[in-house]
Structure formats: C-alpha cells, structure tokens
Amino acid sequence: MNTEKLLYTDGHKITVTDSTFKVKKSLYHLEGIIRHDFRVIPPRRIPVLVMLALGLVFLALGVFNLTPVNAIQNLQVGEYILTARLLSLIFGVMMFLAGIIFLIIEREKYGVQIVTAEGEKEVVVSKEREYIAMIHEALSKALEKWRF
C-alpha cells in the first residue's frame, strides 16, 4: 500500500510527495536533499551587448566611410551595386536591430535549485514565476518533515 501524500503535481513532469521530488524521469528522495532555493536567473546580456556594439561599429564604418575599399568586393544584385560602405551600413543596421529585439525579448527565468550530496542542480527552470513558486512552496512543505 502506497502511503505517500501528494503535495503538488503539474500533471506532467513535476510531482512532489512527502518523501520524493520527481522531475521528468529524475527522482530525488527528500532525505537526500540538503537545501533547496528559489532562484532568479537573469538573462545573459553579454552576447546581446556584443551584438549591439558590433552593429554600432559597422554603422560607424559605413556612416563615416571608413570601410576599406578593398576589404569587400562590390556586389551586384540585379541593377544595384552594393559597395563596401553600403554593405557595412546594412550589416550594422541588421546587427543593431537584432540586438535591440533580443534585449526586449529576453526575460529573466526562475528556477528551483536543490543541493544534494552529488552537488547543486537547477532541476526546474521556467519563465513563469508563479509556477516555480508553487513547486518551491510544495517542496518546502515536504522538506519540513525531514528537518529536525
């Protein structure tokens, strides 16, 4: 007879009982969890900032006509001739706009981190704060039993 008390389930990949924490196919026994935390994971901004900086550099090269003439051969697209300066401007605008879009779209994520004898693991990560908060709260209630 199963005497586990179900504290939380999302119906798919997360289940918290009074003795186990199941995430997808991984099963963690609560007695082996040393600590757990609610984590706010900031977006990685460095790649986006590099993209913005490169966009500005290429824009500056095109605007101030600093692109070496022999650096890029002129391209002919139909009737249009794309010079190194024009290609630099186009590439700079595309990089800069892509950086702005990624800066706007990328949001912080939230996670449940556990510490076991094997080390630290972020076992659940989501963009939905409430979802992670519910899992963290259920795990806190379940772990109260194992704390003295």
Long-range contacts (C-beta under 8 A, 24 or more apart in sequence): 7-138, 7-141, 7-142, 8-134, 8-135, 8-137, 8-138, 8-139, 10-131, 10-135, 14-124, 14-135, 16-135, 16-138, 16-139, 16-142, 17-142, 18-142, 18-145, 19-142, 21-114, 21-123, 21-139, 21-142, 23-123, 23-124, 26-123, 28-114, 28-116, 28-123, 30-142, 30-143, 30-145, 30-146, 31-146, 32-116, 32-117, 33-114, 33-115, 33-116, 33-143, 33-146, 34-115, 34-116, 34-117, 35-114, 35-115, 36-112, 36-113, 36-114, 36-115, 36-136, 36-139, 36-140, 36-143, 37-112, 37-113, 38-110, 38-111, 38-112, 38-132, 38-133, 38-136, 39-110, 39-111, 39-112, 39-113, 39-122, 40-108, 40-109, 40-110, 41-108, 41-109, 41-110, 41-111, 41-122, 41-125, 42-108, 43-106, 43-107, 43-108, 43-109, 44-106, 45-103, 45-106, 47-102, 48-99, 48-102, 48-103, 48-106, 49-99, 51-95, 51-96, 51-98, 51-99, 51-102, 52-95, 52-96, 52-99, 52-100, 52-103, 54-92, 54-95, 55-91, 55-92, 55-93, 55-94, 55-95, 55-96, 55-97, 55-98, 55-99, 56-92, 56-96, 57-92, 58-88, 58-89, 58-91, 58-92, 58-95, 59-88, 59-89, 59-92, 59-93, 59-96, 60-92, 61-85, 61-88, 61-92, 62-86, 62-87, 62-88, 62-89, 62-92, 63-89, 112-136, 112-139, 114-139
